[in-house]
């Protein structure tokens, strides 16, 4: 009875963890366990009297179930340092205070920060110097946990310098992109990146800021190499499910490949759905050229506007600002992770001459949809519903 109870808990946890369409399912979570975990061996096809079931061994259904139970039990223990059936919260060495809570910092956390309440950011500093000092304190706390900046190669250079942004912004972004852990300090650093990017956009871009940009900014510093750690951080601190942004929500789980296109589509679609509008065509709506024409370089109408989806032939990005011969972009599956091909969500500058096509998302900001939200015929012309 007890076995069935905790096995059910594990299954519910794994499936609910990936409740969003681009998240990880049970198979991908089990496939992306840390290196010190041993996956269960797969049965060789054609073995007498055995059914080929990936991830399960044994000669009958009982032994296969036992092997699966053992693998899930180890997976649970590695995440929570607790045996299934025990109270995972009281079993932890210490709890980081969540929104409105109290407690002690957990393993690997400093006393510098506590998790900011969901949906909020640290208070605005008085001056740029104060902001830089705050960033340096956060980076020092993260480095004290053994973390180092990301240097891995990927679909972008992952350069630290971002013209028009303070030096601390690029340094903090690089550090978070290289992280393999996630603590209160990491989360405060990520909140600081979003806060500054939102403020920069409010001062430098047409207003209101295009909705996919503000959504993307919440993922800055997320990476394949810290996706698992962020998910565990959320659960350890009893934060609302899927309230802490991680790259796995947009396809960037450990070992993922080529998730840049979905990342840009995801950040365009998600705020629209969160505003209670429906896309009857599902995720493919963002690829319907009836609504969002694709224009190649050199063709009439080729221009780069904030919020547009662009590609250089190997990497998809979202335009933040056209700077003439340079462009400011944000993207998933960008370079600069902990190692080569452990890619990240990053804000960076690129050459505009590299862009070969643009998919025109910019004519449909969320503000325009909301302004016409009661006009069902208008919504239908854009493939939307209420």
NUKOL-630483 format. One record per residue (C-alpha): residue number from 0; x, y, z. Coordinates in Angstrom, 1 decimal. Layout:
BEGIN
   n     xx     yy     zz
 NUM      X      Y      Z
...
END
This chain:
BEGIN
   n     xx     yy     zz
   0    0.0    0.0    0.0
   1    2.8    2.4    0.9
   2    4.6    1.6   -2.3
   3    1.6    2.4   -4.4
   4    1.1    5.7   -2.5
   5    4.6    7.1   -3.0
   6    4.8    5.7   -6.6
   7    1.7    7.7   -7.3
   8    3.1   10.8   -5.8
   9    6.2   10.5   -8.0
  10    4.2   10.1  -11.1
  11    1.9   13.0  -10.3
  12    4.9   15.2   -9.5
  13    6.7   14.4  -12.7
  14    3.7   15.0  -14.9
  15    2.5   18.1  -13.2
  16    6.0   19.6  -13.3
  17    5.7   19.7  -17.1
  18    2.2   21.1  -17.2
  19    3.1   23.6  -20.0
  20    3.2   22.3  -23.6
  21    7.0   22.8  -24.1
  22    8.0   21.4  -20.7
  23    9.6   18.1  -19.9
  24    7.6   14.9  -19.6
  25    8.4   11.9  -17.4
  26   10.6   10.3  -20.1
  27   12.7   13.4  -20.6
  28   13.1   14.0  -16.9
  29   14.3   10.4  -16.4
  30   16.6   10.7  -19.5
  31   18.2   13.9  -18.0
  32   19.2   12.7  -14.6
  33   22.6   13.8  -13.3
  34   25.6   11.8  -14.3
  35   25.9   10.1  -10.9
  36   22.6    8.4  -11.3
  37   22.4    5.1  -13.1
  38   19.6    4.7  -15.6
  39   17.8    1.3  -15.7
  40   19.0   -0.9  -18.6
  41   16.7   -1.4  -21.5
  42   15.7   -4.9  -22.5
  43   17.4   -6.2  -25.6
  44   14.8   -6.6  -28.4
  45   13.7  -10.1  -29.0
  46   14.6  -11.6  -25.6
  47   12.4  -14.7  -25.1
  48    9.3  -14.1  -23.1
  49   10.0  -10.4  -22.6
  50    8.2   -7.3  -23.8
  51   10.5   -4.5  -25.0
  52    9.8   -1.7  -22.6
  53   12.3    1.2  -22.6
  54   13.8    1.8  -19.2
  55   12.6   -1.5  -17.7
  56   14.4   -4.8  -17.2
  57   13.2   -8.2  -16.0
  58   11.4  -11.4  -17.2
  59    7.9  -10.5  -16.1
  60    5.7   -7.6  -15.2
  61    6.6   -7.8  -11.5
  62   10.3   -7.4  -12.0
  63    9.8   -4.7  -14.6
  64    7.7   -2.8  -12.1
  65   10.2   -3.3   -9.3
  66   13.0   -1.9  -11.6
  67   10.9    1.1  -12.4
  68   10.0    1.7   -8.8
  69   13.7    1.5   -7.8
  70   14.6    4.1  -10.5
  71   11.9    6.5   -9.5
  72   12.8    6.0   -5.8
  73   16.4    7.0   -6.5
  74   15.3    9.9   -8.6
  75   13.1   11.2   -5.8
  76   15.9   10.8   -3.2
  77   18.4   12.6   -5.4
  78   16.0   15.6   -5.7
  79   14.8   15.9   -2.2
  80   17.3   13.9   -0.1
  81   14.2   12.1    1.3
  82   12.7    8.7    1.0
  83    9.3    8.7   -0.7
  84    6.6    8.7    1.9
  85    8.5   11.0    4.3
  86    7.7   14.7    4.6
  87   10.1   16.2    2.1
  88    9.8   19.7    3.6
  89   10.8   18.8    7.2
  90   13.4   16.4    6.0
  91   15.5   19.1    4.3
  92   18.6   20.4    6.1
  93   17.1   23.9    6.0
  94   14.3   25.8    4.2
  95   14.7   29.0    2.3
  96   11.8   31.4    3.2
  97    9.3   31.6    0.4
  98    6.9   34.5   -0.3
  99    5.9   35.9    3.1
 100    7.5   33.1    4.9
 101   10.3   32.7    7.5
 102   13.1   30.2    7.9
 103   16.7   29.5    7.4
 104   18.7   29.4    4.2
 105   19.2   26.0    2.6
 106   22.4   24.3    1.5
 107   24.4   26.5   -0.9
 108   22.5   29.7   -0.1
 109   24.0   32.8    1.6
 110   22.3   35.2    3.9
 111   22.4   38.0    1.3
 112   19.0   37.5   -0.2
 113   15.7   35.5    0.2
 114   13.5   34.5   -2.7
 115   11.6   37.5   -4.0
 116    7.8   37.1   -3.9
 117    6.5   35.7   -7.2
 118    5.8   38.5   -9.7
 119    7.9   41.1   -7.9
 120   11.5   42.4   -8.3
 121   13.9   44.0   -5.8
 122   13.2   47.7   -5.0
 123   14.6   50.2   -7.5
 124   18.0   51.5   -6.4
 125   18.5   55.3   -6.1
 126   21.3   55.5   -8.7
 127   23.2   53.5  -11.3
 128   26.1   53.1   -8.8
 129   23.8   51.6   -6.2
 130   22.4   49.2   -8.9
 131   26.0   48.1   -9.8
 132   26.8   47.6   -6.1
 133   23.7   45.5   -5.7
 134   24.7   43.4   -8.7
 135   28.2   42.9   -7.4
 136   26.9   41.7   -4.0
 137   24.6   39.2   -5.7
 138   27.4   37.9   -8.0
 139   29.8   37.6   -5.1
 140   27.2   35.4   -3.2
 141   26.8   33.2   -6.3
 142   30.5   32.9   -6.9
 143   30.9   31.9   -3.3
 144   28.8   28.8   -4.1
 145   31.5   27.7   -6.6
 146   29.7   29.0   -9.7
 147   31.5   30.4  -12.7
 148   30.4   32.3  -15.9
 149   29.3   30.3  -18.9
 150   31.8   29.8  -21.7
 151   30.2   27.1  -23.8
 152   29.8   27.4  -27.6
 153   26.3   27.4  -29.0
 154   24.1   29.2  -31.6
 155   25.5   32.6  -30.6
 156   28.8   33.9  -29.3
 157   27.5   34.6  -25.9
 158   29.5   37.8  -25.6
 159   29.6   39.5  -22.2
 160   29.5   43.1  -23.5
 161   26.1   44.5  -24.5
 162   26.4   48.0  -25.9
 163   24.0   50.3  -24.2
 164   23.8   48.2  -21.1
 165   25.9   48.6  -17.9
 166   28.9   46.2  -17.5
 167   27.3   44.5  -14.5
 168   24.3   43.4  -16.7
 169   26.4   41.3  -19.1
 170   28.6   39.9  -16.2
 171   25.5   38.8  -14.2
 172   23.8   37.3  -17.2
 173   27.0   35.3  -18.1
 174   27.4   34.1  -14.5
 175   23.8   32.9  -14.3
 176   24.0   31.2  -17.7
 177   27.0   29.1  -16.4
 178   25.3   28.1  -13.2
 179   24.4   24.5  -12.3
 180   22.7   25.3   -9.0
 181   19.8   27.6   -8.1
 182   19.4   29.5   -4.8
 183   17.8   32.6   -3.4
 184   20.9   34.5   -4.7
 185   20.5   33.2   -8.2
 186   16.8   34.0   -8.2
 187   17.5   37.6   -7.0
 188   20.1   38.0   -9.8
 189   17.6   36.8  -12.4
 190   14.9   39.2  -11.0
 191   17.5   42.0  -11.3
 192   18.1   41.2  -15.0
 193   14.4   41.3  -15.8
 194   13.9   44.5  -13.8
 195   16.7   46.3  -15.6
 196   15.7   45.0  -19.1
 197   12.1   46.1  -18.5
 198   13.2   49.5  -17.4
 199   15.6   49.8  -20.4
 200   12.8   48.8  -22.8
 201   10.4   51.4  -21.3
 202   13.0   54.1  -22.0
 203   14.2   53.0  -25.4
 204   11.5   51.1  -27.3
 205    8.0   52.1  -28.5
 206    5.5   51.7  -25.7
 207    3.9   49.6  -24.5
 208    6.9   47.2  -24.8
 209    6.0   44.3  -27.1
 210    4.6   41.5  -25.0
 211    7.0   38.7  -26.1
 212   10.0   40.8  -25.0
 213    8.8   41.3  -21.5
 214    8.0   37.6  -21.3
 215   11.4   36.7  -22.7
 216   13.2   39.0  -20.2
 217   11.9   36.8  -17.3
 218   14.0   33.9  -18.6
 219   17.3   35.7  -18.9
 220   20.1   33.5  -17.4
 221   18.1   30.3  -17.6
 222   20.0   27.4  -19.3
 223   19.9   23.7  -20.0
 224   22.5   23.3  -17.2
 225   20.4   25.0  -14.5
 226   16.9   23.9  -15.6
 227   16.8   20.9  -13.3
 228   18.1   23.0  -10.4
 229   15.5   25.7  -10.8
 230   12.7   23.1  -10.9
 231   14.0   21.6   -7.7
 232   14.4   25.1   -6.1
 233   10.7   25.8   -6.8
 234    9.6   22.6   -5.1
 235   11.9   22.9   -2.1
 236   10.6   26.4   -1.3
 237    6.9   25.4   -1.8
 238    6.5   28.1   -4.4
 239    3.5   28.0   -6.8
 240    3.9   25.4   -9.5
 241    5.6   26.8  -12.6
 242    6.0   30.2  -11.0
 243    9.8   30.2  -11.3
 244   10.9   30.6  -14.9
 245   13.2   28.0  -16.4
 246   14.4   27.2  -19.9
 247   12.6   23.8  -19.9
 248    9.3   25.7  -20.2
 249   10.3   26.7  -23.7
 250   12.0   23.4  -24.6
 251   15.4   24.0  -23.1
 252   15.8   21.0  -20.9
 253   19.0   19.1  -20.4
 254   20.3   17.6  -23.7
 255   17.7   19.5  -25.8
 256   18.6   20.6  -29.3
 257   17.3   23.3  -31.6
 258   14.8   24.9  -29.3
 259   15.4   28.5  -30.4
 260   12.4   28.6  -32.8
 261   10.0   27.3  -30.2
 262   11.4   29.8  -27.6
 263   10.5   32.8  -29.8
 264    7.1   31.3  -30.7
 265    6.5   30.4  -27.0
 266    7.2   34.0  -25.8
 267    4.9   35.4  -28.4
 268    2.0   32.9  -27.8
 269    2.1   32.5  -24.0
 270    1.1   36.1  -22.8
 271   -1.8   36.0  -25.3
 272   -3.1   32.8  -23.8
 273   -2.5   34.1  -20.3
 274   -4.7   37.0  -21.2
 275   -7.5   34.5  -21.8
 276   -7.4   34.5  -25.6
 277   -7.4   31.1  -27.4
 278   -5.5   29.9  -30.5
 279   -7.7   27.3  -32.1
 280   -4.9   26.2  -34.3
 281   -2.7   25.4  -31.3
 282    1.0   26.2  -31.4
 283    1.0   26.1  -35.2
 284   -0.9   29.4  -35.2
 285    2.4   31.2  -34.8
 286    3.6   29.6  -38.0
 287    0.6   30.4  -40.2
 288    1.8   32.8  -42.8
 289   -1.8   34.0  -43.4
 290   -1.4   35.9  -40.1
 291    2.4   36.2  -39.9
 292    4.0   36.5  -43.3
 293    7.7   35.5  -43.7
 294    9.6   38.1  -45.6
 295   13.1   37.4  -47.0
 296   15.9   40.0  -47.1
 297   15.7   42.0  -50.2
 298   11.9   41.6  -50.6
 299    9.5   44.5  -50.3
 300    8.4   45.0  -46.7
 301   11.6   43.6  -45.1
 302   12.2   45.5  -41.9
 303   13.0   44.6  -38.3
 304   10.6   45.8  -35.6
 305   10.6   44.9  -31.8
 306    8.9   41.6  -31.3
 307    9.6   40.2  -34.8
 308   10.9   36.7  -35.2
 309   14.1   36.6  -37.2
 310   16.5   33.9  -38.4
 311   20.1   34.0  -39.7
 312   19.6   30.5  -41.2
 313   20.9   28.6  -38.2
 314   19.4   30.5  -35.2
 315   16.0   32.0  -34.5
 316   15.8   35.1  -32.4
 317   13.3   37.9  -31.4
 318   14.2   41.5  -32.3
 319   14.5   43.9  -29.3
 320   15.9   46.9  -31.2
 321   17.2   47.6  -34.7
 322   20.4   49.6  -34.4
 323   21.3   49.9  -38.0
 324   24.2   47.6  -38.8
 325   23.7   45.9  -35.4
 326   20.6   44.5  -33.8
 327   19.7   43.8  -30.1
 328   18.1   40.4  -29.8
 329   16.8   38.0  -27.2
 330   16.7   34.2  -27.8
 331   16.7   30.7  -26.5
 332   19.3   28.1  -27.4
 333   21.9   30.8  -27.4
 334   25.6   30.2  -26.5
 335   27.4   30.8  -23.3
 336   26.2   27.9  -21.1
 337   28.2   25.8  -18.7
 338   29.7   23.8  -21.5
 339   29.4   23.5  -25.3
 340   25.8   23.0  -26.5
 341   24.3   23.5  -23.0
 342   22.5   26.5  -24.3
 343   20.8   29.4  -22.6
 344   18.3   32.3  -22.8
 345   20.3   35.5  -23.5
 346   20.1   39.2  -24.5
 347   22.9   40.1  -26.9
 348   23.9   42.2  -29.9
 349   24.3   40.7  -33.3
 350   25.1   41.8  -36.9
 351   21.9   42.8  -38.7
 352   23.4   41.8  -42.1
 353   23.2   38.1  -40.9
 354   19.4   38.2  -40.8
 355   18.0   36.4  -43.8
 356   14.3   36.4  -43.0
 357   11.7   38.0  -40.7
 358    8.4   36.5  -39.5
 359    6.2   39.5  -38.8
 360    4.9   39.2  -35.2
 361    5.2   42.9  -34.6
 362    1.8   43.9  -36.1
 363    0.0   41.9  -33.4
 364    1.0   43.1  -29.9
 365   -1.1   41.9  -27.0
 366   -2.2   45.5  -26.4
 367   -3.9   45.5  -29.8
 368   -5.6   42.2  -29.1
 369   -6.9   43.4  -25.8
 370   -8.2   46.6  -27.4
 371  -10.2   44.5  -29.8
 372  -11.0   41.7  -27.4
 373  -14.8   42.0  -27.6
 374  -14.9   42.0  -31.4
 375  -15.2   38.3  -32.1
 376  -15.1   38.9  -35.9
 377  -11.8   40.8  -35.6
 378  -10.3   38.1  -33.4
 379  -11.3   35.5  -36.0
 380   -9.4   37.4  -38.7
 381   -6.3   36.8  -36.7
 382   -7.0   33.2  -35.9
 383   -7.9   34.0  -32.3
 384  -11.0   33.2  -30.1
 385  -12.2   34.0  -26.7
END
